[in-house]
Amino acid sequence: MVALNCPRLASCWTICRALFGRPLIGKLVLVTLLIVLGIGTLVGRSELKHRELSEAVSSHIAAYQRQRWVRPVLRGSPGDGNAAADAQKALNGFKRMSNQAREQLALAVHYGKALGPDELGWVDAQAYRIASLHAAASRSWAVTALDPEAPDNPPPPDYVRFVDAMLYVLADAGRLPPDACLPAACDAIRMGQDLVPGAPLEAASVSMRVTSLAAPVIARCARGASYTALVNAARELHMMASNPPPTFGGIELADIQALVRVRDLSVVWPPPMGESPIKRLQRRPVLLEAFKQLDKPGRWRAISATKYPQALQTWVEEQEWRDRSELPLVREASGDVTGFLFDDMRGQALVRVLTVGLATLAERVNRERLPREPINLKDPALADPFNGRPLLWRVASDGSELSIWSVGEDRRDDKGSSEWAKQAPIDVTVHFGLAALAPPVKTAKRSLR
């Protein structure tokens, strides 16, 4: 027989003979022991996998915390800090506006209306805090990511109050002389970008909103600004366009938060009230499968806003794959990412449009005539983030206005139309008024090319 020629099978045969040759009580005891041994083995393996999961989550969090986004120096000196924490501190002195006051001030900022007594009073009352924000914005720091688990983390900034603070900043900038207005309005864009590193993707949407508020202010101030002010503002905007905040870190954060949730849901000892250890053990295989699909969140750091539009396409393919998952945790981990990324692309488009526009206006002053085409139009860092091609432009037939635009979310050229369609503006457009050139000043000229 086979059992006689195989030592292992022979041993099993001996055990079976001993088991079934004993009284009933002995059999029950041995069967019970075998069942307990089997269950213990399964639980032990499950605990081993859970420990590996926990170690992987801790490793992902540590890697996330080590990220540092170094901002280029603009007008200040290098420093070190955390953008989210500093924004939270700066907001402490600002009070939320009423909806009516917010709309009133936003309209004044957008259309360049003169501030009435009420608006002037609001802005003047915040003068000290506005100055503090400008001082922080001019510095350069290495922004570190937050710890998703640390209890002493600064909470996410109050985004509504942050937008209110930027309205104060931009309303104050709009009443300054053009040469002082440009850097003040650029600071607002920089402050919005500072919200993004290490923060949820919602911060990218808020940053876009701030940039949208700042764009018409910058365009108005540029109309009467000097060559030096235009060059400096174009340089600062180019730095911001070339060194965008790591927006895709928000996807990494979303995945890490989902992994933390998976880990916490799969803890067996001690179970939460109302759940037995057996129920949580039964749920573990599904949670471990979700973990496998969300593992390696750090791969999103390889994608940045400088790689639009390919970066968005990479994410869309990932999201389509996640949507097909049968696991709710996988589908819901980053379900709203695509919309936030479109907001970020719109913000990046505005920064690039402003950069090209101000450089062109500076060259116009330098040459005493408008150049044949906008300056830096072929710069890869200033390409349209929605299609990767050069931005589009047009000069009004009467020469009074230069319009520069991105094709927007629909990726279709609508000739610079920025009217709202069903869900979003058609194109991302900034209109730069072309004031009459001042009499030439006898100074050395230099090209921006």
GUPANU-94544 format. One record per residue: residue in one letter; x, z, y of N, C-alpha, C in turn. Coordinates in steps of 0.2 Angstrom, whole numbers, plus 5000, padded with zeros to 4 digits. Layout:
REM residues N
AXZYXZYXZY...
END
This chain:
REM residues 449
M500450004994500050005000500450005006V500149985012500549985018500750045020A500250095019500350165022500950195018L501150175012501650205008502350175011N502350115014502950085016503050095024C502650135027502750145034502650215035P503250245038503250325038502750345043R502550305049502050335054501350335051L501250275047500550275044500450325039A501050335035501050395030500850455033S501150475039501050535042500350545044C500050485047499350495049498950505043W499050465037498650475031498650555029T499250585030499350655028498950695032I498950685039498550725043497850715042C497550655041496850645039496650685033R497050675028496950715022496850785023A497350815027497350885028496750905032L496550865037495950875041495250875037F495150825033494550815030494550855023G495150885021495150925015495051005017R494951025023494851095025494051105026P493951165027493251185028492951155035L492351155036491951135042492251165048I492351225048492551255055493251235056G493651225052494351205053494351135056K493851095053493851025055493551025063L493051065064492851065071493351085076V493751135074494351165078494851105080L495051075074495451015075495250955079V494550945078494250885082494250905089T494050975091494050995098494650995101L495251015097495851015100496050945102L495950895097496050825098495750795105I495050815105494750795111495050825118V495150885117495450925123496150885125L496550875119497150845121497050775124G496550735121496450675124496250675131I495750715133495550725140496150755144G496550795142497050825146497550765147T497650725142498150665143497850615149L497250605148496850565153496950595160V496750655161496850695167497550695170G497950705165498650705167498950635170R498750585167498950515169498550505176S497950525177497550515183497950555189E498150615187498450655192499150625194L499450595189500150565191500050505195K499450465194499350405198499150435205H498750485206498550515212499150535216R499650575212500250595216500650535218E500650485214501050425217500650395223L500050395223499650365229499750415235S499750475234499950525240500650505242E501150495238501750485240501850425244A501450365242501450305245501150315252V500550345252500250355259500750395264S501050445262501550475266502150435268S502350385264502850345265502650295271H502050265270501750225275501650255282I501450315282501350355288502050365291A502550385287503250395290503450325293A503350275290503650205292503250185298Y502650205299502250185305502450225311Q502650295309502850335315503550315318R503950275314504650255316504650195320Q504050165321503950105325504150125333R504450085336504650095343504550025347W504150025352504049965356504449975362V504949945363505349955369505149905375R504849935380504649895386505249865390P505249805393505749785397505749825404V506249835407506349865414506049825419L505549845423505349805429505649825435R505349875438505649895445505949965444G505849995439506150065438506750075434S506750135430507350145426507050155419P507550145414507350155407507150225406G506650235401506450305399506250305392D505850355390505650365383504950405383G504550385379503850415379503350385375N502750405375502250385371501650365376A501450295375501050265380500350305380A500050315374499450345373499450415376A499950455375499950525377500050525385D500450475388500550475395499850455398A499550405395498850375398498350435398Q498350475393497950535392498050585398K498650595399498850645404498650615411A498750555412498650525419497850525420L497450515415496750515416496450585417N496850635416496550705417496250715424G496550685429496250695436495750645438F495550595434495050545436494350565433K493850565437493250575434492850505433R492450505428492050455426491550435432M491550365434491050345439490350345436S489850345440489150325438489150255436N488650235432488550165431488550115437Q488150145442488050105448488650105452A489050155453489650155456490150115453R490150115446490650065443490549995444E489849975444489649905445489849885452Q489649935456489849915464490549905465L490949945462491649935463491949875460A491749865454491949805450491749745453L491149735456491049675460491449665466A491649725469492049715475492749695473V493049725467493649705465493649625463H493149605459493149535457493049485462Y492649495467492549445472492849455478G493349515479493749525485493349545491K492749575489492349605495492649665498A492549665505492849725509492549785506L492849835505492649905503492249935508G491649955506491249995511491450065512P491050105516491250175517491350215510D490850205506490850245500491450225495E491550155494492050135490492750165493L492850155500493450185503493550255502G493050295502493050365501493250375494W492950345489493150355482493950335481V494150285483494850265482495350305486D495150325492495650375496495650445492A495150465489495150525486495550525480Q495750465477496150465471496850435473A497050435479497650405481498250435478Y498350505477498850535474498950515466R498350515463498350495456498550425455I498350375460498450305459499250295460A499550335465500250335466500650355459S500350405456500750435450500650375444L500150345444500050295439500550235440H500650215447501150165448501850185446A501950245448502650275446502750265439A502250285435502350285427502450215425A502050165428502050095426502650065427S503050085432503650045434504250065429R504150115425504750135421504750095414S505250105411505250065404505350125399W504950125394505050175389505050145382A505250185377505150155370504550195367V504050155366503350185364503350195357T503250265355503250275347502550275345A502450265339501750265336501550335334L500850345334500650415333500650425325D500550495324500450515317499750525315P499450475311498750485310498450545307E498950595305498750655302498950715306A499350705311499550765315498950795319P498850865318498350895322498450895329D499050895331499250905338499250835342N499050785339499050715342498650715348P498850685353498450675359497850625357P497250645359496650605357496750535360P496350485357496350425360496150425368P496450395372496250395379495450385380D495150415385494450395386494450325390Y494250275386494350205388493950195394V493350225394492850205400493250235406R493450295406493750325411494450295413F494750265408495350225410495150165414V494650125412494450065416494250085423D493950145423493750175430494350185434A494850215431495550225435495850155437M495750105433496050045434495650005440L495050015440494649995446494850025452Y495050085452495250125458495950085460V496350075455497050045456496949975459L496549935457496449865459496149865466A495649915467495249915473495749935479D496249975477496749995482497249945483A497449905478497949855478497649795483G496949785482496649725485496649735493R496749795495496749805503497449815506L497949805501498649805503498849735506P499349725510499649665512499849625505P499849555505499949515499500549535496D501149545499501749565496501749625492A501349675495501249745491500749735486C500249695487499649685482499849665476L500349615475500549585469500849635464P501349675466501649715461501149775459A500649795464500149845462499649815457A499449755458498949725453499349715446C499949695446500349685440500449745436D500449805440500549865437499949885433A499349865435498749875431498749845425I498949775424499049745418499549775413R500049805416500549835412500249905410M499849935414499550005411499049985405G498749935406498249915401498649895394Q499249865395499649845389499949915386D500049965390500350025387499850065383L499250045383498750075379498750055371V499049995370499049965364499449985358P500149995360500550015354500350085351G500350085344500150145340499450165341A498950125344498350145345497850095341P497250115340496750075337496650005341L496449955337496349895340495849885346E495449935347494949945352495349945359A495949965359496449975365496549905367A496649855362496849785364496249755368S495649775366495049745370495049775377V495149845377495149875384495749845388S496349825386496849795389496649735392M496249695388496049625390495549635396R495149685396494649695401495049715408V495549755407495949765413496249705416T496549665412496849605414496349555417S495749555414495249515417495049535424L495049605425494949625432495449615437A496149615434496649605439496749535441A496549485436496749415437496549395444P495849405446495649375453495949405458V496149475458496549505463497249475464I497549465459498249435459498149365462A497649325460497549255463497449255470R497049305473496949315480497549335484C497949385481498549405484499049355485A499049315479499649255479499549205485R498949205487498749145492499149155499G499249225500499649235507500349265506A500549275499501149305498501849265499S502349305500502949265502503349245496Y503849195497504149175491504449225486T504749275489505149325486504549365482A504049385485503549425481503249385475L503149315476502849275471503349265465V504049265467504549255462504549325458N504549375461504549445457503949455453A503349435456502749445452502749395446A502949335447503049285441503549315436R504049345438504549365433504249425429E503949475433503649525429503149505424L502649465426502149435421502449395416H503049365417503349325411503649375406M503949435409504149485404503549515400M503049525403502449555399502149495394A502249435396501949385392502449375386S503149385387503649375382503749435378N503549495380503549555376502949585376P502449555372501749585372501749645367P501349695369501249755364501149735357P501349775352501149755345500449765343T500049715345499349725344499149735336F499549695332499449695325499549765322G499949805325500049875323499349915322G498849885326498149915325497849905318I498049845315497849835308498149875304E498849885305499249935300498850005301L498750025307498450095308497750095304A497350045305496650045301496750045294D497250015291497350015284497650085282I498050115286498350175284497750235284Q497350225289496750275290496350265284A496250205281495850185275496150215269L496850215269497250245263497150315263V497250345269497150425269496450445267R495950405269495250415266495250415258V495550355256495550355248495950415245R496450435248496850485245496450555245D496050565251495650625252495050625247L494750565246494150565242494350575235S494950555233495150555226495550625224V495550675228495750745227495250775222V495550805217495050835212495050915213W495650945214495751015215495951035222P495551075225494851095223494351045226P493851035223493350985225492951015231P492650965235492250995240491551015238M491251055242490551085240490051025238G489751035232489250995230489550935225E490150935224490450885220490850915214S490750895208491150925203491750885202P492250915199492950885197492850825193I492350825188492150775183491950715187K491450725192491250665196491750635200R492250675203492750645207493250605202L493350635196493850595191493550535190Q492850525189492550465187492550415193R492650435199492650395205493350365206R493850405203494550385204494750315203P494550285197494750215196494550165201V493950175204493750135210494250145216L494350205217494750225223495450195222L495750205216496450175215496450105216E495950065214495849995214495849975222A495550015226495450005233496150015236F496550065234497250075236497650015235K497649985229498049935227497949875232Q497249865234497149805239497349825246L497449885248497549905255498349925255D498649925250499349945250499749895254K500349925256500849885261500549865267P500249915271500049895278500549875283G501149895281501749875286501849805287R501549765282501749685283501449655289W500949695292500649665298501049665304R501649715303502049715309502449645310A502449605305502849545305502449495310I501849505311501449465315501349495322S501449455327501349485334501049425338A500849455344500449405349500849345351T501549345350501949295351501849235346K501549255341501449205335500749175335Y500349195340499649155340499749085341P499349045338498749055335498849065327Q499449055325499549065317499349135315A499549185319499449255317498649265316L498249235320497549245320497349215313Q497549155312497349115306497549155299T498149185300498349225294497949285293W497649315298497249375298496549345295V496249295298495649265295495649255288E496149225285496249215278496249285274E496549335277496549405274495849435274Q495549425280494849455280494349425276E494449355275493949325270494149345263W494749365261494849385255494649465254R494649505259494349565259493649565258D493349525262492549525262492349505255R492749475251492449455244492549515239S492849575241492949625237492349665236E492249695230491649735228491749805230L492249825233492349885235492249895243P491749935245491549945252492149965256L492550015253493150035257493649975259V493649925255494149875257493749825262R493149815261492749775266492749805273E492649875273492549905279493149925283A493749925279494349955282494549925289S494449855290494549825296494049765297G493449785296492949735297492849705304D493049745309492949725316493649695319V494149685315494749665318494749595321T494449555318494449485321494149485328G493649515330493349515337493849545341F494249605339494749635344495249585345L495449545340496049505340495849445345F495249425345495049375350495049395357D494949465358494949495365495749495367D496149515362496849515363497149445365M496849395362497149325363496849305370R496249325372496049315379496449345384G496649415383497049445388497749415388Q498049395382498749355382498649295386A498149255385498049195389498049205396L497649255399497649275406498349285409V498749325405499449345407499849285408R499749235403500149175403499949125409V499249125410499049085415499249105422L499249175423499449205429500249195430T500649195425501349185425501449115428V501149065424501248995426501048985434G500449015435500149005442500649025447L500849095447501249125452501949085452A502249065447502849025447502748965451T502248935450502048865453501948875460L501648925462501548945469502148955473A502648995469503249015472503648945473E503648905468504048835469503748795474R503048805475502748765481503048785488V503148855488503448885495504148855495N504448865490505248845490505348765491R504848725489504948655490504548625496E504148675498503648655504503148605502R503048595496502548555493502448575486L501848555483501648575476502048535471P502348565466502748525461502248475457R502548425454502248375451501748405445E501948455442501648495437501748565437P501348615435501548685435502148695432I502548755435503148775432503148815426N503548805421503648835415503048815410L502748765411502148745407502348735400K503048715399503248695392503548755389D503648815392503948875389503548895383P503848895377503448925371503048985372A503449035376503149105377502449095381L502349045385501749035389501248985387A501348965380500848915377500148955377D499648905376498948935375498948965369P498749035369498749075362498249045357F497749005360497148985356497348925352N497848885354497948825350498748805350G499148845354499848835353500148785358R499648755362499848695366499948715373P500248675377500348695384499648705388L499648755392499048765396498848705400L498248705402497948645405497848665413W497848615417497848625424497548565428R497348585434497048535438497148555446V497248515450497248525457496648495460A496248535464495648505467495748445471S495248405472495348335475495548345483D495348405486495548415493496248455493G496548465488497148505488497048575489S496448605489496348675491496448725486E496448705479496448745474496848725468L497248765465497548745458497248785453S496948755448496648795442497048785436I497148835432497548835426497148875421W497048845415496648875410496848865403S496648915399496648905391496048885388V496048855383495448825380494948875377G495148935376494748995374494548995367E494049035365493949045358493648985354D493348945358493048885354493548825353R494148835356494748795356494548725358R494148715363493848655366494048655373D494248605376494448595383493748585387D493548625390492948625394493048615402K493648585403493848565410493948625415G494148685412494248735416493548775418S493048765415492448795416492448865413S492348915417492348985415491749015415E491148975415490449005415490349035408W489949085408489849115401489349075397A489549055391489049025386488649075382K488549055376488049105372488449175371Q489049175369489349235367490049245371A490349195374490949205378491049155383P491449165388491649115393491949055389I491848995392492048935388492748925389D493048925394493848925395494048995398V494649005398495049065401495349035407T495049045413495349005419495449055425V495949035428496149065435496249015440H495849025446495848975451496349005457F496848975459497348995464497148955470G496948985475496948955482497548935485L497548875488498248845490498148845498A498448905501498448915508498848865511A498748845518499248805521499948835522L500448795520501148815520501348835527A501648895528501948915534502548875536P502748865542503248825545503848845541P504248805539504848815534505348865538V505648905534506148955536506848925534K507348925538508048905536508348955532T508248945525508548995520508748955514A509248975510509448945504508848935499K508748885496508248875491508548875484R508148895480508348895473507748885468S507848845463507248825459507148885454L506548885452506348935446506448905439R506548835439506648815432507248835429
END
